[in-house]
Amino acid sequence: MSQLLRIILIVLVLGAAVLVWVEMKDDGSPRLQPGSDEQIEEIQTTYGSEKGVELIVTSPLKDSVVTSPLTITGEAPGFWYFEATFPVTLVNWDGLIIAEGYATALG
């Protein structure tokens, strides 16, 4: 009976060690420690419009695959849009227009 108890204890310790190793394994992604004031840099793409306005798109990222309905998030600084709406054109890799519409600014 004592030997069975030792085997169970060894298996439990090894299992706990594997769990700790998996949780602590560094996958290269940035992590914040609890209570840290650091911020992870947000991935974004910046576009310049024909009128010189700089648009910042945070989603979807450049060259990503999109599905319908498409939701675009980002920032359009300034007051150049009328009543919080502005035109949006979706093009493919060759510049062929796939869709056109209007987006609405929030806030």
The 8 nearest C-alpha neighbors of each residue, nearest first, counted from 0:
[[1, 3, 2, 4, 5, 6, 7, 8],
 [0, 2, 4, 3, 5, 6, 7, 8],
 [1, 3, 5, 4, 0, 6, 7, 8],
 [4, 2, 6, 0, 5, 1, 7, 8],
 [3, 5, 1, 7, 2, 6, 8, 0],
 [6, 4, 8, 2, 3, 7, 9, 1],
 [7, 5, 9, 3, 8, 4, 10, 2],
 [8, 6, 10, 4, 5, 9, 11, 3],
 [7, 9, 5, 11, 6, 10, 4, 12],
 [10, 8, 6, 12, 11, 7, 13, 5],
 [11, 9, 7, 13, 8, 12, 14, 6],
 [12, 10, 14, 8, 9, 13, 15, 7],
 [13, 11, 15, 9, 14, 10, 16, 8],
 [14, 12, 16, 10, 15, 11, 9, 17],
 [15, 13, 11, 17, 16, 12, 10, 18],
 [14, 16, 18, 12, 13, 17, 11, 19],
 [17, 15, 13, 19, 14, 18, 20, 12],
 [16, 18, 20, 14, 15, 19, 21, 13],
 [19, 17, 15, 21, 20, 16, 22, 14],
 [18, 20, 16, 22, 17, 21, 23, 15],
 [19, 21, 17, 23, 18, 22, 24, 16],
 [22, 20, 18, 24, 19, 23, 17, 16],
 [23, 21, 19, 20, 24, 18, 25, 17],
 [22, 24, 20, 21, 19, 25, 18, 26],
 [23, 25, 21, 22, 20, 26, 19, 27],
 [26, 24, 27, 23, 28, 22, 21, 29],
 [27, 25, 28, 24, 29, 23, 30, 22],
 [28, 26, 25, 29, 30, 24, 23, 31],
 [27, 29, 26, 30, 25, 39, 31, 24],
 [30, 28, 27, 31, 39, 26, 25, 40],
 [31, 29, 28, 32, 39, 27, 38, 37],
 [32, 30, 35, 33, 29, 37, 38, 39],
 [31, 33, 35, 34, 30, 37, 36, 29],
 [34, 32, 35, 31, 36, 30, 37, 38],
 [33, 35, 32, 36, 31, 37, 38, 30],
 [34, 36, 32, 33, 37, 31, 38, 30],
 [35, 37, 34, 38, 31, 32, 33, 39],
 [38, 36, 35, 39, 31, 32, 34, 40],
 [37, 39, 40, 36, 31, 35, 41, 30],
 [38, 40, 41, 37, 29, 31, 30, 42],
 [41, 39, 38, 42, 43, 37, 29, 30],
 [40, 42, 39, 43, 57, 38, 44, 58],
 [43, 41, 57, 40, 44, 60, 58, 56],
 [44, 42, 57, 56, 41, 55, 45, 60],
 [43, 45, 56, 55, 57, 60, 46, 61],
 [46, 44, 55, 54, 56, 43, 53, 47],
 [47, 45, 54, 53, 55, 48, 44, 56],
 [46, 48, 53, 52, 51, 54, 49, 45],
 [47, 49, 52, 51, 50, 53, 46, 54],
 [48, 50, 51, 47, 52, 53, 46, 54],
 [49, 51, 48, 52, 47, 53, 79, 54],
 [50, 52, 48, 49, 47, 53, 54, 46],
 [51, 53, 48, 47, 50, 54, 49, 76],
 [52, 54, 47, 46, 48, 51, 55, 45],
 [55, 53, 75, 46, 45, 74, 47, 52],
 [54, 56, 45, 74, 73, 44, 46, 75],
 [57, 55, 73, 44, 43, 58, 72, 45],
 [58, 56, 43, 73, 72, 59, 44, 42],
 [59, 57, 60, 72, 71, 56, 73, 43],
 [58, 60, 71, 57, 63, 61, 56, 65],
 [59, 61, 58, 63, 62, 57, 44, 43],
 [60, 62, 63, 59, 44, 58, 43, 56],
 [63, 61, 60, 64, 92, 59, 65, 91],
 [64, 62, 61, 60, 65, 59, 58, 66],
 [63, 65, 62, 66, 59, 60, 61, 69],
 [66, 64, 63, 69, 67, 59, 68, 70],
 [67, 65, 69, 68, 64, 70, 63, 59],
 [68, 66, 69, 65, 70, 64, 98, 71],
 [67, 69, 66, 70, 65, 71, 98, 59],
 [70, 68, 67, 66, 71, 65, 59, 58],
 [69, 71, 68, 72, 58, 59, 67, 66],
 [72, 70, 58, 59, 69, 73, 56, 57],
 [73, 71, 58, 57, 56, 70, 74, 59],
 [72, 74, 56, 57, 55, 71, 58, 75],
 [75, 73, 55, 76, 54, 56, 72, 57],
 [74, 76, 54, 55, 77, 73, 53, 52],
 [77, 75, 74, 78, 54, 53, 52, 79],
 [76, 78, 79, 75, 80, 52, 74, 53],
 [77, 79, 80, 76, 81, 75, 83, 82],
 [78, 80, 77, 81, 76, 52, 85, 75],
 [81, 79, 85, 78, 83, 84, 82, 77],
 [80, 82, 83, 84, 79, 85, 78, 103],
 [83, 81, 84, 80, 85, 103, 104, 78],
 [82, 84, 104, 81, 103, 80, 85, 105],
 [85, 83, 103, 102, 82, 81, 80, 104],
 [84, 86, 101, 102, 80, 87, 103, 83],
 [85, 87, 101, 100, 102, 88, 84, 99],
 [88, 86, 100, 101, 99, 102, 85, 89],
 [89, 87, 99, 98, 90, 100, 86, 96],
 [90, 88, 98, 97, 96, 99, 87, 91],
 [91, 89, 96, 94, 97, 95, 88, 92],
 [90, 92, 94, 95, 93, 97, 96, 89],
 [91, 93, 94, 90, 95, 62, 96, 89],
 [94, 92, 91, 95, 90, 96, 97, 89],
 [93, 95, 90, 91, 92, 96, 89, 97],
 [96, 94, 90, 91, 93, 97, 92, 89],
 [95, 97, 90, 98, 89, 94, 91, 88],
 [98, 96, 90, 89, 95, 91, 99, 88],
 [99, 97, 89, 96, 88, 100, 90, 87],
 [100, 98, 88, 87, 89, 97, 101, 86],
 [99, 101, 87, 86, 88, 102, 98, 85],
 [100, 102, 86, 85, 87, 84, 103, 99],
 [103, 101, 84, 85, 86, 87, 104, 100],
 [102, 104, 84, 83, 105, 85, 101, 82],
 [105, 103, 83, 84, 106, 102, 85, 75],
 [106, 104, 103, 83, 84, 74, 102, 72],
 [105, 104, 83, 103, 74, 75, 82, 76]]
